[in-house]
Amino acid sequence: MAYVIAKPCISVKDSACVAVCPADCIHPTVQEAAFPQAEQLFIDPMTCTDCSLCAAQCPVAAIFQEDELPAEWSDFLAKNAQYFR
């Protein structure tokens, strides 16, 4: 099971979660060329280790465990996965 970044991240892109992620699965980072154009950050579900460190650091409470993602933001599960395809 992976974590998912949802709507509260849109236009915020606080990278505190990136700094604590031991799996380096949150992108784009501020160093990546795609960062300025990205509307939000994304978690790669294939590399997420489900450690929860990112969720604890998110200042806008935008990160949810996949099975705890609010129903109104269920489309963000696919959005996070799609970013890495």
C-alpha positions in Angstrom: 0.0 0.0 0.0 1.3 3.4 -0.9 0.7 7.0 0.2 -1.1 9.4 -2.1 -0.8 13.2 -2.4 -4.2 14.8 -2.8 -5.8 18.2 -3.5 -4.4 20.2 -0.6 -1.0 20.1 -2.3 -2.2 21.8 -5.4 -0.4 25.1 -5.9 1.4 24.7 -2.5 4.1 22.1 -3.4 5.8 22.3 0.0 8.7 20.0 -0.3 9.1 19.1 3.4 7.8 15.6 2.5 10.6 15.2 -0.1 13.3 15.9 2.5 12.2 13.1 4.8 11.3 10.4 2.2 13.9 7.5 2.5 12.7 6.0 -0.8 13.1 9.1 -2.9 9.6 8.5 -4.4 8.1 12.0 -4.2 8.5 14.1 -7.4 9.1 16.5 -8.9 11.6 17.9 -6.5 12.6 21.6 -6.6 15.8 20.5 -8.4 13.9 18.9 -11.3 13.0 20.8 -14.4 9.3 19.8 -14.1 8.9 21.4 -10.7 7.8 24.9 -11.9 5.1 23.5 -14.2 3.8 20.8 -11.9 0.6 21.7 -10.1 1.4 19.4 -7.2 3.8 16.8 -6.0 3.3 13.1 -6.6 4.2 9.8 -4.8 5.4 6.9 -6.9 3.2 4.0 -5.7 5.8 1.4 -7.0 8.6 2.8 -4.8 6.7 4.1 -1.8 7.7 2.0 1.3 4.6 3.1 3.3 6.8 4.6 6.1 4.5 7.5 6.8 7.3 10.0 7.3 6.0 12.2 4.4 2.5 12.4 5.9 3.8 13.5 9.2 5.8 16.3 7.6 3.1 17.7 5.2 2.1 21.2 6.5 -1.2 21.1 4.5 -2.3 17.5 5.4 -2.3 16.5 1.7 -0.8 13.0 2.1 -3.0 10.0 2.8 -2.5 6.3 3.0 -4.2 4.8 -0.1 -7.0 3.2 1.9 -7.6 6.3 3.9 -7.9 8.7 1.0 -11.1 10.7 1.3 -13.7 9.6 -1.3 -13.9 13.1 -2.9 -10.2 12.9 -3.7 -10.2 9.3 -5.0 -9.1 10.5 -8.5 -5.7 11.5 -7.0 -4.8 7.8 -6.6 -4.7 7.5 -10.4 -3.1 10.9 -10.8 -0.2 10.0 -8.6 0.4 6.7 -10.5 0.0 8.3 -13.9 2.7 10.8 -13.2 5.2 8.0 -13.1 4.1 6.1 -16.2 
